[in-house]
């Protein structure tokens, strides 16, 4: 009914945003809520990665923004441990191994460029990715979240804003920049 439809509308990005993001050849800034910590400048960016090629493009953009504004970048990866994603319930030692592997991957892939910045951090958490990104951004007083909006190979006509970035946009307490390509 109407109540179900309104819940869906509150928890999904609008069709205009979907169309803009799909066609965009440049980063898309979405300001659902201004950053709570924003007092005239950016000081903290959260970059959410899934280690895809599109995420690498988003990382390059995050580095450019951080250098231009002299701010910190927090690289964050959320490991989806839901049985729907993994196909099984993971044991705690398996989760901890995935966390260690992800941190190694972050260091190898991103740290050389991060060293060019005045401040940075690298973190991994397990859970539902969009929830973990939003919590991490809130806990680290992020002024901006940057992430790729679509990383899986999907035919152009079927592309819509990626599920994780869509949920981050709807739920985040700060602006989000979505990188398409």
Secondary structure, 3 states (H helix, E strand, C coil): CHHHHHHHHHCCCCHHHHHHHHHCCCCEEECCCCCCCCCCCCCEEEEECCCCHHHHHHHHHHHHHHHHHCCEEEEEEEEECCHHHHCCCCCHHHHHHHHHHHHHHHHHHHHHHHCCCCCEEEEEEEECHHHHHHHHHHHCCCCEEEEECCCCCCCHHHCCCCHHHHHHHHHCCCEEEEECC
